[in-house]
Amino acid sequence: MTDGRSASLVKRAEGLFPGGVNSPVRAFGAVGGRPLLLERGEGPCVWDADGRRYLDYIGSWGPAILGHARRSPPDDARRTSEAR
């Protein structure tokens, strides 16, 4: 990532956080990488600030269980019970 809005936002973040992030992703710098600046997520995918889509293999706690930006579980349960 060396272009566009993402690069500009990462540069700004570097003035706020060590390495531009508040996580272990700072280690990217040790292997010549730069952190992704993710702007949104939906289902299993996330998008960076330049509109590039990635499949989120990391997941973490909430997304690993429900995906990104899913409807609320109670709504899903209600819809499922009404369909029967």
Residue, then its C-alpha position, 0 to 999 in steps of 0.5 A: m500500500t503506497d498510494g491513495r487515501s490509505a497511505s495518507l491516513v496511515k501517515r497521519a496515524e503514525g503521528l498518533f500511535p507508535g507505528g501508526v496502529n494500536s496493535p501487534v501489527r506494528a511488526f509489519g515494519a520489521v518485514g517491510g510491510r505497512p499496516l492496512l487501514l480498514e474502513r469497513g467490514e461486511g460478512p467475511c470481507v473488509w475494505d481498506a480506505d481505497g476500496r480494495r476488498y480483502l477476505d478477513y482470515i484473522g477474524s478476532w472475537g466478534p467477527a469470528i463468531l458473527g462476521h462483520a456488520r451482520r444483523s443482530p442475532p436476536d433479529d436472525a433468531r426471530r426471522t428464523s422462528e417466524a419462517r417455521 
